[in-house]
């Protein structure tokens, strides 16, 4: 019996917001890549995100290692988008330090 070699697409899908998810799970690819960059093994990553399969985690890491530039650019764009959202929220909320002080003072006196 021979082994049939075939190409497989990476187990990634794009959700409605443009985020890449792993396999059929809702796990974000950036969570897997960041964990891998921090030294986590695929087995440890699956323990953190049990809705993803071990095979999918290995495949995503392999895809990342082969397409590092593209995924690093994707990660940078996602981080920039997150910063933009944080700044927009902070602008709308204003400085919450005074609110925090009042809440803590009320809790202490109550």
C-alpha positions as CSV (number, residue, x, y, z in Angstrom):
1,X,0.0,0.0,0.0
2,X,1.3,3.4,-0.9
3,X,0.7,6.6,0.9
4,X,-1.3,9.2,-1.0
5,X,0.3,12.6,-0.6
6,X,-2.0,15.5,-1.0
7,X,-2.0,19.1,-0.1
8,X,-4.3,20.3,2.6
9,X,-5.5,23.8,3.3
10,X,-4.6,25.1,6.7
11,X,-7.4,24.5,9.3
12,X,-8.3,28.2,9.4
13,X,-11.5,30.0,8.7
14,X,-12.3,33.7,8.6
15,X,-15.3,34.8,10.6
16,X,-17.7,37.7,9.8
17,X,-15.4,40.2,11.5
18,X,-12.3,39.1,9.5
19,X,-10.7,37.2,12.4
20,X,-9.0,33.9,11.6
21,X,-10.3,31.0,13.7
22,X,-8.7,27.5,14.2
23,X,-10.5,24.6,12.6
24,X,-14.2,24.5,13.5
25,X,-13.5,26.1,16.9
26,X,-13.8,29.8,17.8
27,X,-10.2,29.9,19.0
28,X,-8.4,32.9,17.4
29,X,-5.2,32.1,15.5
30,X,-3.4,34.9,17.3
31,X,-4.0,33.1,20.6
32,X,-2.4,29.9,19.2
33,X,0.6,31.7,17.7
34,X,1.2,33.9,20.7
35,X,1.2,30.8,23.0
36,X,3.6,29.0,20.6
37,X,5.9,32.1,20.6
38,X,5.8,32.1,24.4
39,X,7.1,28.5,24.3
40,X,3.9,26.5,24.8
41,X,3.7,23.1,23.2
42,X,0.8,22.2,20.9
43,X,-0.4,19.8,23.7
44,X,-0.3,22.7,26.2
45,X,-2.2,24.9,23.7
46,X,-4.9,22.3,23.3
47,X,-5.2,22.2,27.1
48,X,-5.8,25.9,27.1
49,X,-8.3,25.8,24.2
50,X,-9.9,22.4,24.3
51,X,-12.4,23.2,21.5
52,X,-9.5,23.0,19.1
53,X,-8.0,19.7,18.1
54,X,-4.4,18.7,18.5
55,X,-4.1,18.1,14.8
56,X,-5.4,21.6,14.0
57,X,-3.0,23.2,16.4
58,X,0.0,21.4,14.9
59,X,-1.3,22.3,11.4
60,X,-1.7,26.0,12.3
61,X,1.8,26.1,13.8
62,X,3.3,24.5,10.7
63,X,1.4,27.0,8.5
64,X,2.7,29.8,10.7
65,X,6.3,28.5,10.4
66,X,5.9,28.4,6.6
67,X,4.1,31.7,6.2
68,X,5.6,33.7,9.0
69,X,5.7,37.1,7.1
70,X,2.0,36.9,6.1
71,X,0.8,35.9,9.6
72,X,3.1,38.4,11.4
73,X,1.6,41.1,9.2
74,X,-1.9,39.8,10.0
75,X,-1.1,39.8,13.8
76,X,0.3,43.3,13.5
77,X,-2.9,44.5,11.8
78,X,-5.0,42.8,14.4
79,X,-3.0,44.5,17.2
80,X,-3.3,47.9,15.6
81,X,-7.1,47.4,15.2
82,X,-7.3,46.5,18.9
83,X,-5.3,49.6,19.9
84,X,-7.6,51.7,17.7
85,X,-10.7,50.3,19.5
86,X,-9.1,50.8,22.9
87,X,-8.4,54.4,22.1
88,X,-11.9,55.0,20.8
89,X,-13.4,53.5,23.9
90,X,-11.1,55.6,26.2
91,X,-12.0,58.8,24.3
92,X,-15.7,58.1,24.8
93,X,-15.3,57.1,28.5
94,X,-12.9,59.8,29.4
95,X,-10.8,59.5,32.5
96,X,-12.3,56.9,34.9
97,X,-9.8,57.6,37.7
98,X,-12.2,60.0,39.5
99,X,-15.1,57.5,39.1
100,X,-12.9,54.7,40.6
101,X,-11.9,57.0,43.5
102,X,-15.5,57.8,44.3
103,X,-16.5,54.1,44.1
104,X,-13.7,53.0,46.4
105,X,-14.5,55.8,48.9
106,X,-18.1,54.8,48.9
107,X,-17.1,51.1,49.5
108,X,-14.9,52.1,52.4
109,X,-17.4,54.3,54.1
110,X,-20.3,51.8,53.6
